[in-house]
Amino acid sequence: MRHQRRTILLALAAILIAASAGLAAVVKLRSLHDWQYTSDLFLYDRMLAETLRGRFGVEYAYGRQFGEHAYLSLLLLLPAKLALGGRFPELLVVLAPLAYACGAGAFYWGISAGGAGWKAEVSLLFYAFGAALPLGLLEPYCGFHPDIAGAFLGAAMIAVMARAQSSPSRAARGGAVLLLVLFAATKEEFAICALVATAVLALRTRTELSRRWLFIPAAIAAFDAVFLAVMKTPFNRGDLALAQAWLSGGHRFWPPNAEWLVASSLAAGLLVCGAADGLDPYAAAAAAMSAVHFPAAFLLGDYSPLSWHNVPTFVFLSAALAAQFARAGRSAASTAVAATLAAALGARALAWSLPVLAALACAPSGPNFHRTLARRERSAARLRARMNPGFVAAIPLYAAESWARAGARFSFYPHGVSAPPEGIARYAVLDDAQKEVPPPACYRREAADGDFTLYERRGACPGLDAQRERFVRLFGREAIEPASP
């Protein structure tokens, strides 16, 4: 009977997690096709496309994406980019939902070892829904960042490490190392999170295995520091610029936001459970990752709990409390606190996340929206037929999906024209709103079609050519022009 109840509970958790991931993927694909995503999603797509052409990490917003962040794990997607071509953004937008679902499975596999019993299924539900994580998968505006997908790898890593210690096997140890490498290679700050987590484990468990794990993120973090310095270009900002902007003032210091009360509740629950049963080493490691990541909200002045800056903080904190509940003793205080938090926050998340996802997935766009979108698609296609895709076109932000699908090079106007990197765009495509800020006189009006007007650069552009030549010296003329026959 007990086994039956556990099976039913696990099946329920699997259905809810799969439904959340599936609905989020549907919403994101729909948003992509409806031109609702822009910016970073397409910068990663462009960066991989240029890397396949032999220009490592080049894109047209910051010069070289790896001068911004050490997104090393994106390089594993190069075969997919090669195979999918212009459809590759469709894979990018579903990576976070896939990581959420697969990561939850790995988290359960790891946390269910070591005599967790029925608490493993409860912990899985709590981890997956306790902080309304499914809504964080949507990533409004940008559509994809490695940070969100990578966060679920980090939570799975902690759980599989726990299994590798309590129920040693080749699969567990190999899985722990694989997840550790993938997580640390996702971004430079995740390498630091992994380093702190493995340091906590080395101090708390004092095993040879945990000490070996410590060297992996240490090596990746050191490599990241050198890599970022080598890859940096004059067009990059970097973390130092963000820190300087914060020091200059202008950010408020605490968010009056209900979601951060949820985070406070999770942290308080972890402290109470830790005081009652003793803080589990793996829960402590996940909590340490959350604490390391938490200052990003203050540094960036972004306090939205569903933004890509803050979702990892919630993922690590949820994983910490779930691990504490599953692995620690069964004192009355610990069980009562965790059960109360799981029931309250889980019910809230299920009552909020799934209905919102379902409503977004099923909401009609309306005939006027589709007619407008179809008209813009046709206009964009006709203008592209007049352009050589080997040159860079500075386009409106919302039109990126159309240019990416066509495999053309682009920046976001006025970047590439009158904003850094200046002067690299041969073409400028403006919509009605942008016509109030026309391109410089060296860009001549060539055609108008629907909502768009096409300009083409003719001759020298005084004031812009110095930065254009700087770009050419760094990356070669074929980075912004078609290859010579």
C-alpha positions as CSV (number, residue, x, y, z in Angstrom):
1,M,0.0,0.0,0.0
2,R,2.8,2.4,0.9
3,H,4.6,1.6,-2.4
4,Q,1.3,2.2,-4.2
5,R,0.9,5.6,-2.6
6,R,4.4,6.6,-3.5
7,T,3.9,5.5,-7.1
8,I,0.7,7.6,-7.4
9,L,2.4,10.6,-5.9
10,L,5.4,10.2,-8.3
11,A,3.1,9.8,-11.2
12,L,1.2,13.0,-10.2
13,A,4.5,14.9,-9.9
14,A,5.7,13.7,-13.3
15,I,2.4,14.7,-14.9
16,L,2.4,18.2,-13.4
17,I,6.1,18.8,-14.2
18,A,5.6,17.5,-17.8
19,A,2.5,19.7,-18.2
20,S,4.3,22.7,-16.9
21,A,7.3,22.2,-19.2
22,G,5.1,21.4,-22.2
23,L,2.8,24.4,-21.7
24,A,5.8,26.7,-21.3
25,A,7.4,25.3,-24.5
26,V,4.1,25.9,-26.4
27,V,3.9,29.5,-25.1
28,K,7.5,30.2,-26.0
29,L,7.3,28.7,-29.5
30,R,4.1,30.7,-30.1
31,S,5.8,33.9,-28.8
32,L,8.8,33.3,-31.1
33,H,6.7,32.8,-34.2
34,D,4.6,35.9,-33.2
35,W,7.7,38.1,-33.1
36,Q,7.4,38.6,-29.3
37,Y,11.1,37.7,-28.6
38,T,14.1,39.7,-29.4
39,S,17.6,40.7,-28.2
40,D,19.8,38.0,-26.5
41,L,18.1,34.9,-27.9
42,F,19.1,36.0,-31.4
43,L,22.5,37.2,-30.3
44,Y,23.3,33.6,-29.2
45,D,22.0,32.3,-32.5
46,R,24.1,34.8,-34.5
47,M,27.2,34.0,-32.4
48,L,27.0,30.3,-33.2
49,A,26.3,31.0,-36.8
50,E,29.4,33.2,-37.1
51,T,31.5,30.6,-35.1
52,L,30.5,28.0,-37.7
53,R,31.8,30.4,-40.4
54,G,35.2,30.6,-38.6
55,R,34.7,33.8,-36.6
56,F,34.7,32.5,-33.0
57,G,32.0,34.1,-30.8
58,V,31.4,37.1,-33.1
59,E,28.0,38.9,-33.1
60,Y,26.9,42.4,-33.9
61,A,25.9,43.9,-30.5
62,Y,29.1,43.4,-28.4
63,G,31.6,42.3,-31.0
64,R,32.3,39.0,-29.4
65,Q,29.7,37.3,-27.0
66,F,32.5,35.6,-25.0
67,G,33.8,39.0,-24.1
68,E,30.6,39.4,-22.1
69,H,30.1,36.1,-20.4
70,A,31.8,32.7,-20.5
71,Y,28.8,30.8,-22.0
72,L,31.1,27.8,-22.8
73,S,28.3,25.3,-22.8
74,L,26.6,27.0,-25.7
75,L,29.4,25.6,-27.9
76,L,27.9,22.2,-27.4
77,L,25.0,23.4,-29.5
78,L,27.1,24.0,-32.6
79,P,26.1,20.7,-34.2
80,A,22.4,21.6,-33.6
81,K,22.9,25.0,-35.2
82,L,24.6,23.4,-38.2
83,A,21.7,20.9,-38.6
84,L,18.8,23.3,-37.9
85,G,20.1,26.5,-39.6
86,G,17.4,29.2,-39.4
87,R,15.1,27.0,-37.2
88,F,17.7,26.9,-34.4
89,P,16.0,29.6,-32.3
90,E,13.1,27.2,-31.9
91,L,15.5,24.8,-30.1
92,L,16.8,27.6,-28.0
93,V,13.4,28.7,-26.7
94,V,12.5,25.2,-25.5
95,L,15.9,24.5,-23.8
96,A,14.8,25.9,-20.4
97,P,11.5,23.9,-20.3
98,L,13.5,20.8,-21.3
99,A,16.1,21.5,-18.6
100,Y,13.3,22.0,-16.0
101,A,11.7,18.7,-16.8
102,C,14.9,16.6,-17.3
103,G,16.5,18.3,-14.3
104,A,13.6,17.5,-12.1
105,G,13.9,13.8,-13.1
106,A,17.6,13.9,-12.3
107,F,16.9,15.7,-9.0
108,Y,14.4,12.9,-8.0
109,W,16.8,10.2,-9.0
110,G,19.5,11.7,-6.9
111,I,17.4,12.6,-3.9
112,S,15.5,9.4,-3.7
113,A,18.6,7.4,-2.6
114,G,19.8,7.1,0.9
115,G,16.5,6.1,2.6
116,A,14.5,9.2,1.7
117,G,11.4,7.1,1.3
118,W,8.1,9.0,0.7
119,K,9.8,12.3,1.3
120,A,11.6,12.0,-2.0
121,E,8.3,12.4,-3.9
122,V,7.1,15.3,-1.7
123,S,10.5,17.0,-2.1
124,L,10.3,16.7,-5.9
125,L,6.9,18.5,-5.9
126,F,8.2,21.1,-3.5
127,Y,11.3,21.7,-5.6
128,A,9.5,21.9,-8.9
129,F,6.6,24.1,-7.8
130,G,7.5,25.7,-4.4
131,A,8.6,29.0,-5.9
132,A,6.4,29.1,-9.0
133,L,9.4,28.1,-11.1
134,P,7.4,27.2,-14.2
135,L,6.6,30.9,-14.9
136,G,10.3,31.7,-14.9
137,L,10.7,29.5,-17.9
138,L,8.8,32.0,-20.1
139,E,11.6,34.6,-20.2
140,P,9.5,37.5,-21.6
141,Y,11.2,39.7,-24.2
142,C,14.5,37.7,-24.6
143,G,13.1,34.1,-24.8
144,F,16.3,32.3,-23.8
145,H,19.3,32.8,-21.5
146,P,21.7,29.9,-20.6
147,D,21.3,31.0,-16.9
148,I,17.8,29.6,-16.5
149,A,18.5,26.2,-18.2
150,G,21.9,26.1,-16.3
151,A,20.2,26.6,-13.0
152,F,18.3,23.4,-13.3
153,L,21.5,21.6,-14.1
154,G,22.9,23.0,-10.8
155,A,20.0,21.7,-8.7
156,A,20.3,18.3,-10.4
157,M,24.0,18.3,-9.8
158,I,23.6,18.7,-6.0
159,A,21.1,15.8,-5.9
160,V,23.2,13.4,-8.0
161,M,26.2,14.3,-5.9
162,A,24.2,13.2,-2.9
163,R,23.4,9.9,-4.6
164,A,27.0,9.4,-5.6
165,Q,28.0,9.6,-1.9
166,S,25.1,7.6,-0.3
167,S,24.6,5.0,-3.0
168,P,27.9,4.9,-4.9
169,S,27.7,3.6,-8.5
170,R,29.5,4.4,-11.8
171,A,26.3,6.0,-13.1
172,A,26.0,8.3,-10.1
173,R,29.6,9.3,-10.0
174,G,29.7,9.8,-13.8
175,G,26.5,11.8,-13.7
176,A,27.7,14.0,-10.9
177,V,30.9,14.9,-12.8
178,L,29.0,15.5,-16.0
179,L,26.5,17.8,-14.4
180,L,29.2,19.6,-12.5
181,V,31.2,20.3,-15.7
182,L,28.0,21.4,-17.6
183,F,26.8,23.6,-14.8
184,A,30.2,25.3,-14.1
185,A,30.7,25.8,-17.9
186,T,27.4,27.5,-18.3
187,K,28.6,30.9,-17.1
188,E,31.4,32.3,-15.0
189,E,29.2,33.0,-12.0
190,F,28.0,29.5,-12.1
191,A,31.6,28.3,-12.0
192,I,31.9,30.3,-8.8
193,C,28.6,28.8,-7.4
194,A,29.9,25.3,-8.2
195,L,33.2,26.1,-6.5
196,V,31.5,27.3,-3.4
197,A,29.1,24.3,-3.4
198,T,31.9,21.8,-3.7
199,A,34.0,23.6,-1.1
200,V,31.0,23.3,1.3
201,L,30.8,19.6,0.5
202,A,34.5,19.0,1.0
203,L,34.4,20.7,4.4
204,R,31.2,19.0,5.5
205,T,31.6,15.5,4.2
206,R,35.4,15.2,4.3
207,T,35.4,12.5,1.7
208,E,38.0,11.9,-1.0
209,L,35.2,12.1,-3.6
210,S,34.1,15.6,-2.6
211,R,37.7,16.8,-2.5
212,R,38.1,15.6,-6.1
213,W,35.0,17.4,-7.2
214,L,36.4,20.7,-5.9
215,F,39.2,20.8,-8.5
216,I,36.7,20.8,-11.5
217,P,35.0,24.1,-10.9
218,A,38.2,25.6,-9.6
219,A,39.9,24.8,-13.0
220,I,36.8,26.1,-14.9
221,A,36.6,29.3,-12.9
222,A,40.3,30.0,-13.5
223,F,39.9,29.2,-17.2
224,D,36.9,31.6,-17.4
225,A,38.9,34.4,-15.9
226,V,41.6,34.1,-18.6
227,F,39.1,33.3,-21.4
228,L,37.0,36.5,-20.6
229,A,40.2,38.6,-20.6
230,V,41.4,37.2,-23.9
231,M,38.0,37.4,-25.6
232,K,37.1,41.0,-24.5
233,T,36.8,43.6,-27.2
234,P,36.3,47.4,-27.1
235,F,32.6,46.8,-27.7
236,N,32.1,44.6,-24.6
237,R,30.7,45.8,-21.3
238,G,31.6,43.1,-18.9
239,D,30.8,42.5,-15.2
240,L,33.1,45.3,-14.1
241,A,31.0,47.9,-16.0
242,L,27.9,46.6,-14.3
243,A,29.6,46.9,-10.9
244,Q,30.7,50.5,-11.7
245,A,27.1,51.4,-12.7
246,W,25.8,50.0,-9.4
247,L,28.4,51.9,-7.4
248,S,27.4,55.1,-9.2
249,G,24.0,54.8,-7.6
250,G,20.4,54.7,-8.8
251,H,19.4,51.2,-7.6
252,R,16.9,50.7,-4.9
253,F,18.1,48.3,-2.2
254,W,15.1,46.1,-1.5
255,P,12.2,45.0,-3.6
256,P,8.7,45.5,-2.2
257,N,7.7,42.3,-4.0
258,A,5.6,39.4,-2.7
259,E,7.9,36.9,-4.5
260,W,10.8,37.9,-2.4
261,L,8.7,37.1,0.7
262,V,8.5,33.6,-0.8
263,A,12.3,33.5,-1.0
264,S,12.4,34.7,2.6
265,S,10.0,31.9,3.6
266,L,12.1,29.3,1.9
267,A,15.3,30.6,3.6
268,A,13.5,30.7,7.0
269,G,12.2,27.2,6.5
270,L,15.6,25.9,5.7
271,L,17.0,27.5,8.9
272,V,14.3,26.0,11.1
273,C,14.7,22.6,9.5
274,G,18.5,22.9,9.9
275,A,18.2,23.9,13.5
276,A,15.9,20.9,14.2
277,D,17.8,18.2,12.3
278,G,21.1,19.6,11.5
279,L,21.8,21.2,8.1
280,D,22.3,18.5,5.5
281,P,25.6,19.0,3.6
282,Y,23.9,19.0,0.2
283,A,21.2,21.3,1.3
284,A,23.9,23.6,2.6
285,A,25.7,23.4,-0.7
286,A,22.6,24.4,-2.6
287,A,21.9,27.2,-0.2
288,A,25.4,28.5,-0.6
289,M,24.9,28.6,-4.4
290,S,21.7,30.6,-3.8
291,A,23.5,33.0,-1.5
292,V,26.3,33.5,-4.0
293,H,23.8,34.2,-6.8
294,F,21.5,36.4,-4.8
295,P,23.5,39.7,-5.0
296,A,22.9,39.8,-8.8
297,A,19.5,41.3,-8.1
298,F,21.1,44.2,-6.3
299,L,24.0,44.6,-8.8
300,L,21.6,44.8,-11.7
301,G,18.7,46.6,-10.1
302,D,16.4,43.8,-11.3
303,Y,14.1,42.4,-8.6
304,S,11.7,40.5,-10.8
305,P,11.6,36.9,-9.4
306,L,10.8,35.6,-12.9
307,S,13.7,37.3,-14.7
308,W,16.7,35.4,-15.9
309,H,18.8,37.3,-13.3
310,N,16.8,35.9,-10.4
311,V,15.3,32.6,-11.3
312,P,18.6,30.7,-10.5
313,T,18.4,32.1,-6.9
314,F,15.0,30.6,-6.5
315,V,16.0,27.3,-8.1
316,F,18.9,26.8,-5.8
317,L,17.0,27.8,-2.7
318,S,14.1,25.5,-3.6
319,A,16.6,22.7,-4.2
320,A,18.2,23.4,-0.8
321,L,15.0,23.1,1.2
322,A,13.8,20.0,-0.8
323,A,17.2,18.3,-0.2
324,Q,17.0,19.2,3.5
325,F,13.5,17.7,3.8
326,A,14.4,14.5,1.9
327,R,17.7,13.7,3.5
328,A,17.6,15.0,7.1
329,G,16.0,13.3,10.1
330,R,12.3,13.2,10.8
331,S,11.9,15.5,13.8
332,A,8.4,16.9,14.3
333,A,9.6,20.5,13.9
334,S,11.4,19.8,10.6
335,T,8.6,17.8,9.1
336,A,5.9,20.3,10.2
337,V,7.8,23.3,8.8
338,A,8.7,21.6,5.5
339,A,5.2,20.1,5.0
340,T,3.5,23.5,5.8
341,L,5.8,25.4,3.3
342,A,5.3,22.7,0.7
343,A,1.5,22.7,1.1
344,A,1.2,26.5,1.2
345,L,3.7,27.5,-1.5
346,G,3.0,24.4,-3.6
347,A,-0.7,25.0,-3.7
348,R,-0.1,28.7,-4.5
349,A,2.3,27.8,-7.3
350,L,0.0,25.2,-8.8
351,A,-3.0,27.6,-8.6
352,W,-1.0,30.3,-10.3
353,S,1.6,28.7,-12.6
354,L,-0.4,26.1,-14.5
355,P,-3.5,28.2,-15.1
356,V,-1.4,31.1,-16.3
357,L,0.6,28.8,-18.6
358,A,-2.5,27.2,-19.9
359,A,-4.2,30.6,-20.5
360,L,-1.2,31.9,-22.4
361,A,-0.9,28.7,-24.5
362,C,-4.6,28.8,-25.5
363,A,-5.3,32.6,-25.7
364,P,-6.3,33.6,-29.2
365,S,-4.2,36.3,-30.9
366,G,-7.0,37.7,-33.0
367,P,-7.3,38.1,-36.7
368,N,-6.0,41.6,-36.8
369,F,-2.8,40.5,-35.1
370,H,-2.2,37.7,-37.6
371,R,-2.9,40.0,-40.5
372,T,-0.5,42.6,-39.3
373,L,2.2,39.9,-38.6
374,A,1.7,38.4,-42.1
375,R,1.9,41.8,-43.7
376,R,5.2,42.5,-41.9
377,E,6.6,39.1,-42.8
378,R,5.9,39.7,-46.5
379,S,7.4,43.2,-46.3
380,A,10.5,42.0,-44.6
381,A,10.9,39.2,-47.1
382,R,10.6,41.6,-50.1
383,L,13.1,44.0,-48.6
384,R,15.6,41.1,-47.9
385,A,15.3,40.1,-51.5
386,R,16.9,43.5,-52.3
387,M,19.7,42.9,-49.8
388,N,22.8,40.7,-49.8
389,P,22.5,38.5,-46.6
390,G,26.3,38.6,-46.3
391,F,26.2,42.2,-45.3
392,V,25.0,43.3,-41.8
393,A,21.5,44.9,-41.7
394,A,20.4,47.0,-38.7
395,I,16.8,46.1,-38.1
396,P,14.0,46.8,-35.6
397,L,14.2,44.7,-32.4
398,Y,10.9,42.9,-32.9
399,A,11.8,41.7,-36.5
400,A,14.7,39.5,-35.4
401,E,12.9,36.2,-35.8
402,S,12.3,36.9,-39.5
403,W,16.0,37.7,-40.2
404,A,17.3,34.8,-38.1
405,R,15.0,32.4,-39.9
406,A,16.5,33.7,-43.2
407,G,20.0,33.1,-42.0
408,A,20.9,36.8,-42.6
409,R,23.4,38.9,-40.6
410,F,21.8,41.7,-38.5
411,S,22.2,44.1,-35.6
412,F,19.5,46.0,-33.8
413,Y,19.0,49.6,-35.1
414,P,20.7,52.0,-34.3
415,H,23.4,49.6,-33.3
416,G,25.6,48.9,-36.3
417,V,24.8,52.3,-37.7
418,S,25.1,55.2,-35.3
419,A,25.5,53.2,-32.0
420,P,28.3,50.8,-31.2
421,P,29.6,49.0,-33.1
422,E,29.2,52.0,-35.4
423,G,29.1,51.9,-39.2
424,I,29.3,48.1,-39.7
425,A,25.8,47.7,-41.1
426,R,25.5,48.0,-44.9
427,Y,21.7,48.3,-44.6
428,A,19.3,50.0,-42.1
429,V,15.7,48.8,-41.9
430,L,13.5,51.3,-40.0
431,D,9.9,51.0,-39.0
432,D,7.5,53.9,-38.5
433,A,8.6,54.6,-34.9
434,Q,12.3,54.7,-35.9
435,K,11.9,57.1,-38.7
436,E,12.0,59.9,-36.2
437,V,15.7,59.1,-35.8
438,P,16.9,58.6,-39.4
439,P,20.4,57.1,-40.2
440,P,23.3,59.4,-41.1
441,A,23.3,61.0,-44.6
442,C,25.7,58.3,-45.9
443,Y,22.8,55.9,-45.7
444,R,20.5,56.5,-48.7
445,R,16.8,55.6,-48.8
446,E,16.4,52.7,-51.3
447,A,12.8,51.4,-50.8
448,A,9.8,51.3,-48.6
449,D,7.5,48.4,-48.1
450,G,4.6,48.3,-45.6
451,D,5.9,49.2,-42.2
452,F,9.5,49.2,-43.2
453,T,11.9,51.6,-45.0
454,L,15.2,50.3,-46.4
455,Y,18.4,52.5,-46.4
456,E,21.7,51.4,-47.8
457,R,25.1,52.8,-47.0
458,R,26.8,54.6,-49.9
459,G,30.4,55.6,-49.6
460,A,32.3,56.9,-46.6
461,C,30.5,57.8,-43.3
462,P,32.6,60.5,-41.5
463,G,32.5,59.9,-37.7
464,L,31.5,56.2,-38.1
465,D,34.3,54.7,-40.2
466,A,36.9,54.7,-37.4
467,Q,34.9,52.3,-35.3
468,R,34.0,50.2,-38.4
469,E,37.7,49.8,-39.2
470,R,38.4,48.8,-35.6
471,F,35.8,46.1,-36.0
472,V,37.3,45.0,-39.2
473,R,40.8,44.9,-37.7
474,L,39.6,42.6,-34.9
475,F,37.4,40.2,-36.9
476,G,38.3,40.6,-40.6
477,R,36.4,42.3,-43.4
478,E,34.4,39.1,-44.1
479,A,32.8,39.4,-40.7
480,I,30.6,42.2,-42.1
481,E,30.8,41.6,-45.8
482,P,30.3,38.6,-48.1
483,A,33.3,36.5,-48.8
484,S,35.1,37.4,-52.0
485,P,34.5,34.9,-54.9
